[in-house]
């Protein structure tokens, strides 16, 4: 049986997940994420593989996490969500740092 990879994350991460070609299920709280997992559990293969933002995974009720580990489905894979910028940091600086790592040298935005 084929299963899909799904993602449960906050809106900020959902935009990046969509760029990777996955349809994200947006959840703002652990309760929202638990409701999304309950909906996926009713699907074939009980949801398959589900990428879940680490903050939402941590906010899931402990009994639910234990039950999922016991059942083995869906397979939950926590991933780090976007980190907030440090106070006073410009968003451009973060972009420049990503470009520096990718290109190998610093670039200037004009």
C-alpha positions in Angstrom: 0.0 0.0 0.0 1.4 3.4 -0.9 1.4 6.1 1.7 2.0 9.8 1.5 4.3 11.9 3.5 2.3 14.6 5.3 3.4 17.6 7.5 1.7 19.2 10.5 3.2 22.6 11.3 2.5 26.2 12.1 1.8 28.6 9.3 5.3 30.0 9.1 6.8 26.5 8.5 3.9 25.5 6.2 5.1 28.0 3.6 8.5 26.3 3.5 7.0 22.9 3.5 4.8 23.8 0.5 8.0 24.9 -1.3 9.3 21.4 -0.8 6.2 20.0 -2.5 4.3 18.8 0.5 0.8 19.8 1.4 1.0 21.0 5.1 -1.8 20.7 7.6 -1.6 23.9 9.6 -1.9 23.7 13.4 -1.3 26.5 15.8 -1.4 24.5 19.1 -0.8 21.0 20.3 -4.5 20.5 20.5 -4.8 21.4 16.8 -2.0 19.0 16.0 -3.7 16.2 18.0 -6.9 16.8 16.0 -5.0 16.6 12.8 -3.4 13.3 13.9 -6.8 12.0 14.8 -8.1 12.8 11.3 -5.1 11.1 9.7 -5.6 8.0 11.9 -8.9 7.4 10.1 -7.2 7.3 6.7 -5.6 4.3 5.0 -2.2 3.4 6.5 -3.2 5.4 9.5 -1.5 8.5 8.2 1.8 6.9 7.0 4.7 9.2 7.7 4.0 12.5 9.3 6.5 15.3 9.6 5.5 17.4 12.6 7.1 20.6 13.8 9.0 19.9 17.0 7.2 22.5 19.0 3.9 21.0 18.2 5.2 17.5 18.8 6.3 18.6 22.3 2.9 20.1 22.9 1.0 16.9 22.1 -0.6 15.2 25.1 1.8 12.6 26.6 -0.9 9.8 26.4 -1.3 10.5 22.7 2.5 10.3 22.0 2.7 7.0 24.0 -0.3 5.6 22.1 1.3 6.5 18.7 4.6 4.9 19.8 2.8 1.8 20.9 0.7 1.5 17.7 3.6 2.4 15.4 1.4 4.4 13.2 1.6 7.1 12.0 5.3 7.4 12.0 6.0 10.8 13.5 9.2 12.7 12.5 9.7 15.9 14.4 11.5 18.7 12.6 12.7 22.1 13.9 10.4 25.0 13.0 11.6 28.4 12.0 13.5 30.1 14.9 12.6 33.7 15.7 15.2 36.3 14.9 17.3 37.6 17.8 16.2 41.1 19.0 17.6 43.8 16.8 18.6 41.4 14.0 17.5 42.3 10.4 15.9 39.6 8.3 18.4 40.5 5.5 21.2 39.3 7.7 19.8 35.8 8.0 19.3 35.7 4.2 22.9 36.9 3.7 24.2 34.2 6.1 22.3 31.5 4.1 23.8 32.8 0.9 27.3 32.9 2.4 27.0 29.2 3.3 25.6 28.2 -0.1 27.9 30.3 -2.2 31.0 30.2 -0.1 31.6 33.9 0.3 29.8 37.0 1.5 27.5 38.9 -0.8 26.0 42.4 -0.5 22.4 43.2 -1.0 21.9 46.6 -2.7 
